[in-house]
Amino acid sequence: MVKSIRFRIILIILVSVTAVGIFSGYLEYRTVIEGAKQKALAQIDVANALSRSILEYFDTVLIPNLEETFKKYNINEFILQAHSSNFADAFIFNLARDKYPDLLVRQVALNPINRRDIPRETERRIIEILRNTGVREIEGVEEFFGKKYFYKAFSVVAKKECIRCHTSPESMPRPIYRIYRPVNTQWKEGEVVGAVIIGFPIDVALQEAKVKAIQRGLMVGFASLLLGIIVVLVLQTGVFSPLEKLTDFADRLSKGETEEPAPKFGNLEMDKLSEALERLRVSLKKVIDLLK
């Protein structure tokens, strides 16, 4: 183990500089990521609010009016809930993408009628989380189509009107079966059967966070290193160099060299030690002179 105090102090300073730089860089990284997350959340909330308002219009205004019209003209082949839902989804998603070109919108479900809504592995995992935890929405960072996205997922719960189509192929309405030819579409009322996933890419934010973290870490690390160098120089001038001179003086004193007085440094602590050695020199010189 190194016994040099000087080396230990320099080592402590270097370790401290490294730790401060890394910690500062990490804080900067988290700040940039959090900023990107809040921006994405705001955009997701806007897209979700837009989706909910349009769906509410379909459910409360458009569908009731269409149902009245279909009853009046005895139209039975048109499955209102199925077709109006598909139209509403397409309309909402296209409108949202026009406003936010980077928007990721995925509506996926277990046992879907339309095969395009079959969830991928990541999406299936999100649905399972919603099913198992019972929460209505979750958020996080996942990879979709080769890009990192910050996303929010909203659970889709099977309603009573959904069961008309989401039953066995033999029991579902013939127009739906003829269009999609599904194999297994059964849902149970009240169960979480899918998710609407809205996300924004954070690859750019991640890269920016890394660059800023490195810059901040280097800047703070350099400032800490500069401060450490100043501390070392102060210690060298005020402590280490005087100690070396006093050590050399004490060594010469031990060899009987009593003519040269102890050095002065203008440093209160070091001068006290110098004065003590000077008294020792004077006393030793008197004893040597008496012996002569």
Secondary structure by P-SEA (a helix, b strand, c coil): ccccaaaaaaaaaaaaaaaaaaaaaaaaaaaaaaaaaaaaaaaaaaaaaaaaaaaaaaacccaaaaaaaaaaacccccaaaaaaaaaaaaaaaaaaaaacccbbbbbcccccccccccccaaaaaaaaaaaaacccbbbbbbbcccccccbbbbbbbbcccccccccccccccaaaaaaccccccccccccccccbbbbbbaaaaaaaaaaaaaaaaaaaaaaaaaaaaaaaaaaaaccaaaaaaaaaaaaaaaaccccccccccccaaaaaaaaaaaaaaaaaaaaaaaac
